[in-house]
């Protein structure tokens, strides 16, 4: 679905990403994880066509992309950010906006919206003003607005970081079910390895703008990596062990 070859990105004469090489396969849910400032959100911006790389090549569905990505390619992806950037209108209209821009027939718009309202457990909110919602409700609307587009690739940039623990757990559980049932190709950025372990099949660990590990989350936890990676994962291993003992 996506392939990065020797991807580099420099900003203000500073190297943000260096020599990124990887492939994202159809139906795969991939995690980008690392400490703050490691470059994971920057890599998502490149992969989602929000920024152009300084050098290297990015291919989408087997085709090399120019620096100015055509609109028909951009419409094949959807992005959900940390903050739910909702319009000052109803929940229904927020979810419908992308479909209307694409001139989808009204009947199909209704069917798609009703489906994702139900899948995300927010059908009762359809007529409410979007900006009156709680954080968890607003993020579910943001997810519905992205998923209703039937994107070829879905990007999630720290989608849980602004949520309290119970809300985060409920949304993470629902998303895991959605990913399993739809097999939508997804990239999840998070600083919390539990998000990656729960949602993704493969994880890239970034440090100082480079990929330093690439494996299934369980493999990363069980198999010694570099000292830097092991130090990064040590906190999560300790937390998980303590949770297991207390449970």
N, C-alpha and C positions, 0 to 999 in steps of 0.2 A: 504493500500500500504506500509506504514511504521509505525512501532510502537516503541516508546522508553519507556523503563521501568527502572526507577531509574538510569538514565544515569548520570555518573560523569566523568569529565576529569580534571586531574591535570597535570600541566606542570611546571617543575623547582620548585617543592614543593609548587606551588600556585594553588589554586582551581579556575579553569576557568569556569567550569560548575558543578552544583550541583543538584542532584535529579530531573532530567528532565523526565517528564512523559507526553506523548501525542500520538495521532494517526493522521496520514495523510491518508485521504480516497481517493479512485480512483476518478479521475476527479476533485478533489478539488484544488483550488489555495490558498495556505496558505502564509501569510506574517509573517516574523520574523522582529520585529522592536524594537528599544531601543536606548538609548544614546550610545555614543562612549564608548567602553570598556565593554559593557553589556554582551558580549558573543554570539551575534547573528551570526557573521561570523564563530566563533568557532563551534557553533552548526551545521551550514551548513556543515563544513568540516567533522564532525562526520557522519552526515546523508548521505553525498555524498561519504563516504568511503575513504576520504583523510587522516583521522586520526582515530585511534582506541581509543574507550573510555577506561578510567582507570578502570571503573566498570560499572555494569548495563548491560542491554540487549537491542540490536537493532534487530528488526525483519523486514524482507523485504518480502512482499507478503506472510505473514504468517509463514515464516521460520526464526528461530533464526540464526544470522550470526556469524561465527567465527571471530576472530580478523583479520585474513588474508582472506579478502573477495575474493571468486573465480572470475576469469576473466569473466565468463559468466554472473555473477550477475552485475559486474561493467559495462558491456556493455549495461545494461538496463537503465542506467542513462546518462544524459548529463549536462554539467556545462558551464555557461557563467559568466566570471569574470568581474570585474569593468573595467579593461583594455583589449581591444581586442588583444589577443595574436595571431597575424596572422603570417603565414609563408611567407618567401620572395619569393612569387610566385603569380600567378594570383588569382583573386577572385574565379574563377571557381575551380581551383585546391585546394584552401583552403577549399572550401565547400565539395569537393569530397574526401578529404584525409581519413576521417573516414570510408566512404563507401568502399573505396578501401582496407583498412585494413581488413574489414569484408568480402571481396571477393564478394561483391554485383555485379550481372551482369551489364555490361556496359550500356545496354539499360535502366535498372531500375535506375542506377546512374544518367543518363541524365534526365530521367523523374522527379526524386525527386529533382534534383538541379534546373531544370527549374521551378518547382512548387514553391519552396521556394524563388527563385529569384523574381518571380512575386508577391508572397504574401508580401514580404518585400520591394517591390518597388525598387529593385536594379538590374533588368535584364540588364540595359544598362551598368553596371559596370563589367559584367562577365569576360571580357578579360583584364581589367585593373590590373596593379600591386597592390596587396592588401595594400602594405605599402605606396602607394601614396594617400590613401583615407583620407577624413576628419574623425573626431572622430565619428560622427553619422553614416556615411557610414560604417566605420570599425566595429562598434558595430552591425550594421544590418548584416554584413557578419558573424560575430561571432555567432549571433543568428541563421542564416541560417545553419551554420556548425553544430550547436547543434540540431536544429529541423529536419534536413534532416535524422538524425539517427533514427527517430521515437522512441524516448526514452520513457520508462515507466514513468520516473520521470525527470522533467527538473528543474535544480537549477539555479537561477539567483542571483549573489552576487553583490549587489550595481550596477546594470547595467546602471544606468543613472547618477551617481554622477560626471562623468567626462565630461558631456555634457552641452552645454549652454541651456538656458530655452526654446527657440523655438524648438530646435532639440529634447530635452527631451520630450516636449509635443507631438510632432508628433510621436515619437517612442512609447511613452506610449499609445497613442490612437490606433496605429496599433497593439500593443501587446494585448491590451484589446479585440480587434476584433478577433485576432488569438486564444486567450484563450477561448473566447465564442464559436467559431466555431469548435475548435478541442477537447475541454474538456480535454486537456492534464493535467495530474497531475503535479503541479508546486509548488515550494517553492521560494518565493521572499524575499531576505534580503534587507532592506533599513533603513536608518536613517530618511527618509522623509515620514511622515505619509500619505502624498498625494499619493505617489506611492502605498501604502498599500490600501488606501481607493478606489483608481481607479481600481486596478488590482485583489484584493483578496476577497475571501468570508469570510475568518476567519483570525484573527491575533493573534499571541502570542507576548506579550510584555515581553522582558527580561530586568532584572536589576540585576547587580552583579552576573551574571551567573545562575539566577533562573527565571523560568516563573512566573510572578506576575499577569498576566491577560491573558485570553483566550476567545475571543468572536468575533463576527462580527465587522468590523471597525465602522459601524454606532452605534452599541451598546456601544462600548468603548467610543465614543464621547458623546453619549447622557446620559449614565448612570454613576453615580458616582462610581469610583473604589477606590483604596487605595489613600492616599494623594500623594504618590510618583508617581503613574500613572497619577493622575490628574495634577500634576505639569508638568510632561513630555508632556502631551497632551495640556496643557494650551496655548502654543505658537501657535499650529496648530488651535485650536479653535478661537483664536484671529485673526489669519491671515485669516481664512475662513470667519469670521464675517465681517471683514473689506472689503474683496473682494466682499461679497454679497452686502454690503451697497454701495460700489463704483460702482457696476454693475447696 
